Amino acid sequence: MKIYVGNLSFNTTDSELSDLFSQHGEVDDVKVITDRETGRSRGFGFVEMKNDDAARDAISALDGFEFGGRNLKVNEARPREDRGGGGGGGSRPPRRNRW
């Protein structure tokens, strides 16, 4: 089961998050999400656990748990919503001088 973990301290590492969740069962994968440009944590991540019962136990035990000075928000991850195509600006009329 894939678990969303929010409200992480910006200093939290993958390893620290893995250690926390492994107290509740076997952890398959952990990823703290970072900003592409700065490399800084975005304050959330995902944990994958092999056993769904262990994952549910971790969710109930760790939702609201203080970790790194912050109260975690932990729940089952939902599939990512399709946000459509890439960026690119719309067309805009050319700028004119005001004077």
Secondary structure, DSSP 8 states (H G I E B T S, - for coil): -EEEEES--TT--HHHHHHHHHTSS-EEEEEEEE-TTT--EEEEEEEEES-HHHHHHHHHHHTT-EETTEE-EEEE--------S--------------
